[in-house]
Amino acid sequence: MTDSSTKTAIAIHSIPDRPDAPSNGWFKFPNDIADQAHKLGPNAVIVYVVLLRHAGQRNGCWPSVKRLCQTTGLSRRTLQRAFRKLESLRLIKRSRREGMTNVYDLTIP
């Protein structure tokens, strides 16, 4: 059992595709999110993981919906529901940009 005040993280392997992403191909996943995965549901967890992977060290990213659908295997509609779940729990903040991809700011507990 983990203490909810512990701010350590699980390392998850990724292939960095951004210059500011960790160069060794790994990123950290917050234990607080892992501990609440049953409350979030699998779709919201996978969306958070993919956004976190894209975010690198800045906690913000802007992958397209098409790319997120391809990466997660989720439909656009399911992706939208996952976004709403993550936003309602204040784990992400989505900023819409006219004619461009959305910006996703991640709250890292």
Secondary structure, DSSP 8 states (H G I E B T S, - for coil): ---TT---EEEEE----STTS-TTSEEEEEHHHHHTHHHH-HHHHHHHHHHHHHHTTTTEE---HHHHHHHH---HHHHHHHHHHHHHTTSEEEE--TTS--EEEE---
